[in-house]
Every structure is written in structure tokens, then in C-alpha cells.
């Protein structure tokens, strides 16, 4: 996989960058920190979160809300909306690519999790976790200070967890380079 070419694999859709790692590895913290840094540089982002263990019988909405009640009563879908936004829950098979298409105006769509998806990614690693990624698919790795960085493939960019400004710069450079920008 060439991460510079793969950015344009989905014609008409925004670029996608997965942030993958084990539970509690910092995926949400990284994305949450990158969003305002990218926004400050003029990039519009969207986020899709993959539920790694599936919903099972769980209803993906907040108990006590009307939409939760509708779903619990057996509705196959429910939407709540106002003049500025909406939230949709629908019982239907869906792929990450289907969801990316919901955000055509985004400059970048993050997918949290989704280890098996084909898009470029940032790997989140904590001390003691093995490196189990195709290095060709990685933009970079973000680790805690205790991680054995000597175990990483040579030449792979690695950043400290919590120091997210250099990661944001790398993402911006990647977006600009892959699009032929400056």
C-alpha cells in the first residue's frame, strides 16, 4: 500500500485516515486533539467510530431519549434533527465506505478503530503491545514514552502520545502532498 496514492482511491469521496489501536490506547484522545488543530488550519473533518465488538442487543442511543424509546419499541431506524444537525440510527448492514460518503464536504474523515479497513492509518501503541501493522499502510505511530521504539520498523515516523501538534502537521502535509498541494 502506498499511503500517498491511496488517498484518492475513493473518487468523489474525502480522504480517509484510520486511527487504530487496542482499547484505551488513546485513539479518541488523538482524534479529539487533532480536530481543533486541523480546524485552525482550515480543514473540515468528520469522524466515524467503529464499534469493535458490535452492538449486539444494545441500542445505540441514550436511554431515556425519545429516539431510544422508538428503537427499543422495535423501529428499524430513528432520526433526530434540528436546523443545524441530525443524528441517525438505523438497523442495517453498513460498510465504512458507505459512511464516508455521508461527508462529501469534509477535507478528511477519521475512522476510529477499523483495523481491517484498507485506508492509511495512524497506529496507537502502548508499552508492552506488539507491533502488528503493515508498515506500508502507516502514516506514523503514536506511542507512550515506555514503548520500545527500537522494535518498530526502521524509518517509521513515531510521535509521543500527548504531543499531537507534530502529528497534525504530518497529517496536513500528507493531505497537501497527496492532493498535489504545497
C-alpha positions as CSV (number, residue, x, y, z in Angstrom):
1,X,0.0,0.0,0.0
2,X,1.3,3.4,-0.9
3,X,-0.3,5.9,1.5
4,X,0.3,8.8,-0.8
5,X,-1.6,7.2,-3.7
6,X,-4.3,5.5,-1.6
7,X,-5.7,8.9,-0.5
8,X,-7.5,9.1,-3.9
9,X,-8.8,5.5,-4.1
10,X,-12.4,6.6,-3.4
11,X,-13.2,9.0,-6.2
12,X,-15.6,11.7,-5.2
13,X,-15.2,11.0,-1.5
14,X,-12.9,12.7,1.0
15,X,-9.6,11.3,2.1
16,X,-9.8,8.8,5.0
17,X,-7.3,8.2,7.8
18,X,-7.9,5.4,10.3
19,X,-6.6,5.7,13.8
20,X,-6.2,2.2,15.1
21,X,-5.1,0.6,18.3
22,X,-6.2,-1.6,21.2
23,X,-8.9,-0.4,23.6
24,X,-7.6,2.5,25.8
25,X,-4.6,3.1,23.6
26,X,-5.5,6.8,23.1
27,X,-7.4,6.7,19.7
28,X,-10.2,9.1,20.9
29,X,-7.7,11.4,22.6
30,X,-5.6,11.7,19.5
31,X,-8.6,12.4,17.2
32,X,-10.1,14.8,19.7
33,X,-6.8,16.7,19.8
34,X,-6.2,16.7,16.0
35,X,-9.7,18.1,15.1
36,X,-9.1,21.6,16.5
37,X,-5.5,21.7,15.3
38,X,-6.7,20.9,11.7
39,X,-9.7,23.3,12.0
40,X,-7.3,26.1,12.9
41,X,-5.6,25.4,9.6
42,X,-8.9,25.5,7.7
43,X,-9.5,21.7,7.4
44,X,-13.1,20.4,7.8
45,X,-13.0,17.0,9.5
46,X,-15.6,14.3,10.2
47,X,-15.2,11.2,12.4
48,X,-16.6,7.7,12.1
49,X,-16.2,5.5,15.2
50,X,-16.1,1.7,14.6
51,X,-17.7,-0.3,17.4
52,X,-15.1,-3.1,17.6
53,X,-17.3,-5.6,19.4
54,X,-20.6,-4.8,17.7
55,X,-23.7,-3.6,19.4
56,X,-25.3,-7.0,19.9
57,X,-28.7,-6.3,21.6
58,X,-27.5,-2.9,22.8
59,X,-29.5,0.1,21.4
60,X,-27.0,2.7,20.1
61,X,-28.7,5.7,21.6
62,X,-29.0,7.3,25.1
63,X,-31.5,5.6,27.4
64,X,-34.4,8.0,28.3
65,X,-34.4,9.8,25.0
66,X,-37.3,9.6,22.5
67,X,-35.2,8.0,19.8
68,X,-34.0,5.4,22.2
69,X,-37.6,4.6,23.1
70,X,-38.5,4.3,19.4
71,X,-35.7,1.9,18.8
72,X,-36.4,-0.1,21.9
73,X,-40.0,-0.4,20.7
74,X,-38.8,-2.0,17.5
75,X,-38.4,0.8,15.0
76,X,-35.7,-0.2,12.5
77,X,-34.5,3.4,12.5
78,X,-34.8,6.8,14.1
79,X,-33.6,10.3,13.3
80,X,-33.5,13.3,15.5
81,X,-32.7,16.7,13.9
82,X,-32.9,20.4,14.2
83,X,-31.9,23.3,11.9
84,X,-28.1,22.6,12.3
85,X,-27.6,18.9,12.7
86,X,-29.1,15.4,12.8
87,X,-28.4,12.0,14.3
88,X,-29.4,8.8,12.6
89,X,-29.6,5.3,14.0
90,X,-30.7,2.6,11.5
91,X,-30.7,-1.2,11.8
92,X,-29.0,-2.1,8.5
93,X,-25.7,-3.6,7.4
94,X,-23.2,-0.8,6.5
95,X,-19.6,-0.5,5.5
96,X,-17.2,2.2,6.5
97,X,-17.0,3.3,2.8
98,X,-20.8,3.8,2.9
99,X,-20.4,6.0,5.9
100,X,-17.6,8.0,4.4
101,X,-19.9,9.0,1.6
102,X,-22.1,10.9,4.2
103,X,-19.4,13.5,4.5
104,X,-18.6,14.8,0.9
105,X,-17.8,18.3,2.2
106,X,-15.1,17.0,4.6
107,X,-11.4,17.6,3.8
108,X,-10.6,14.5,5.9
109,X,-12.6,11.7,7.5
110,X,-11.1,10.0,10.5
111,X,-12.2,6.4,11.2
112,X,-11.5,5.4,14.8
113,X,-10.7,1.7,15.0
114,X,-11.4,-0.3,11.9
115,X,-8.1,-2.2,11.9
116,X,-9.2,-4.3,8.9
117,X,-10.1,-1.4,6.6
118,X,-7.9,-0.6,3.6
119,X,-7.2,3.0,4.3
120,X,-3.9,4.6,5.5
121,X,-3.7,4.8,9.3
122,X,-2.0,6.0,12.4
123,X,-1.2,3.2,14.9
124,X,-1.6,3.9,18.6
125,X,0.7,1.7,20.7
126,X,1.3,1.4,24.4
127,X,4.2,-0.2,26.3
128,X,4.2,-3.9,26.0
129,X,2.0,-4.1,22.9
130,X,3.4,-5.8,19.9
131,X,3.7,-4.0,16.6
132,X,1.2,-5.8,14.3
133,X,0.7,-3.5,11.4
134,X,1.8,-3.4,7.7
135,X,4.4,-0.5,7.8
136,X,3.4,0.4,4.3
137,X,-0.1,1.3,5.5
138,X,1.1,3.6,8.3
139,X,1.4,7.4,8.2
140,X,3.0,7.2,11.7
141,X,2.9,5.6,15.1
142,X,2.0,7.4,18.3
143,X,3.3,5.7,21.5
144,X,3.8,6.4,25.2
145,X,7.3,7.1,26.5
146,X,7.7,3.5,27.8
147,X,7.1,1.9,24.4
148,X,10.2,0.0,23.0
149,X,10.7,2.2,19.9
150,X,13.6,0.1,18.8
151,X,11.2,-2.7,18.0
152,X,9.5,-0.5,15.3
153,X,10.4,-0.9,11.6
154,X,13.3,1.4,10.6
155,X,12.2,4.7,9.1
156,X,8.7,4.6,10.5
157,X,7.7,8.0,12.0
158,X,7.0,7.8,15.7
159,X,5.5,10.5,17.9
160,X,5.0,10.9,21.7
161,X,1.5,10.4,23.0
162,X,0.2,13.8,24.1
163,X,2.4,15.8,21.8
164,X,-0.1,16.0,19.0
165,X,0.9,19.2,17.1
166,X,3.6,17.4,15.1
167,X,1.1,14.7,14.2
168,X,-1.3,17.3,13.0
169,X,1.5,18.9,10.9
170,X,2.2,15.4,9.4
171,X,-1.5,14.9,8.6
172,X,-1.7,18.3,6.9
173,X,1.5,17.7,4.9
174,X,0.1,14.3,3.9
175,X,-3.2,15.8,2.8
176,X,-1.5,18.6,0.8
177,X,1.1,16.3,-0.7
178,X,-1.4,13.6,-1.7
179,X,-3.6,16.3,-3.4
180,X,-0.7,17.8,-5.2
181,X,-0.8,20.9,-3.0
182,X,2.0,22.7,-1.2
